[in-house]
Amino acid sequence: MHKHHRALGLATTISTTVTGVDIAKHGPVQPVTLVRPHAASRAARFFIEKFPGRSMYAVKANPSPELLQILWDSGITHYDVASIAEVRLVARTLPEATLCFMHPVKAEEAIHEAYFTYGVRTFSLDSTEELDKIVRATRAAEDLTLCVRLRVSSEHSKLSLASKFGAAPGETKELLFRTRQVADALGICFHVGSQAMTPEAYSNAMERVRAAIVDAAVTVDVIDVGGGFPSSYPGMEPPPLEHYFETIHRAFESLPVSYSAELWAEPGRALCAEYSSILVRVEKRRGEELYINDGAYGALFDAAHIDWRFPVELLREPDSHAKLMPFSFYGPTCDDMDYMAGPFYLPADTKAGDYFEIGMLGAYGSAMRTAFNGFGSDETVIVGDEPMVSLYDEAPETVASNVVKL
């Protein structure tokens, strides 16, 4: 199969078997995003086949319309949106998709537009003020699924999401009771933090859910375990995702919920991290520092600001046989903050003019890009090789109800 692209400033026909090495041979001046649709599709099929409930994609991780379409075509029908802009984007891209507005603090106007214009019926909240806002904005609608977000620990995750949102233990009883009075379906949701490194994060959170249900004595229809499902990065190699699913399933089965209660999850990183990487060029070497043409204000925000380490691979023919050594990176802007400490391991003879690939940037890399200082590139090429790291074996072929077989 071939796809036509205008890439690298040339009108080209690029086979889906093309690799980063092939792109590097063209000598691109700007960074090039390499996308792997097959990797995103495989991740989606894995969750659909193996997660014991409903998987809805957390759009914030990568809002690319092309990726949204790939996930839909692979069977993902529900999307976790966090803003009215994301609501509009997904509704425009996937008009038949089900949207769930899972940001716990929303503008009243956004709730109104989501409900009346786009048919959103699921909202999250973590306070009585937000509950009242939803009731007003939807004109006391009687068809709402309302998910009360609980505050849970992020101790097992690489990025905490424990301090900003979530009802504290002393607040949940009244909030659950009041929400039950106005909700057609009552849910409880939480978020263990991004890149949870052990399934224990979810079992601990489920104990918090159990205590809240017992204390409030309400019938619960939905348990949403949120996101946090990890991908693999240097120094952050998690257990198999099946272990997470098994732990969640056991905990869900033991909860005092409605016999028909549904289990939901909001994978973001896990569905899109392997989808894309970036090809960069070394503009200068200074000892163990490489000056490259992308950085903190581009796809490498996480590498700069939270010291996230991404896999790297030198793209040179013939291959370098030099010993690997640790490097740090400077991005192309004039800002000292445009610095990625790493360490990133590349051959010791890496030099100016070399190209290398930085992997696992499908999650948040594309979403966080800016054009600060005039740098940046929208150059994108579909490649057919495998991502540098994958948590997924080939999932069994499944045909979802929204997939048309030709």
Buried (B, 14 or more C-beta within 10 A) or exposed (E): EEEEBEBBEEEEEBEBEBBBBBBBEBEBEBBBBBBBBBBBBBBBBBBBEBBEBBBBBBBBBBBBEBBBEBBBBBBBBBBBBBBBEBBBBBBEBBEEBBBBBBBBEBEBEBBBBBBEEBEBBBBBBBBBEBBBBBBEBBEEBEEBBBBBBBBBBBBBBBBBBBEEBBBEEEBBBEBBBBBBEBBEBBBBBBBBBBBBBBBBBBBBBBEBBBEBBEBBEBBBBBBBBBBBBBBBBBEEEBEEBEEBBBBBBBBBEEBEBBEEBBBBBBBBBBBBBBBBBBBBBBBEBEEEBBBBBBBBBBBBBBBBEEEBBBBBBBBBEEEBEEEBBEBBBBBBBEBEEBBBEBBBBBBEBBEEEBBBBBBBBBBBBBBBBEEBBEBBBEBBBBBBBEBBBBBBEEBEEEEBEBEEEE
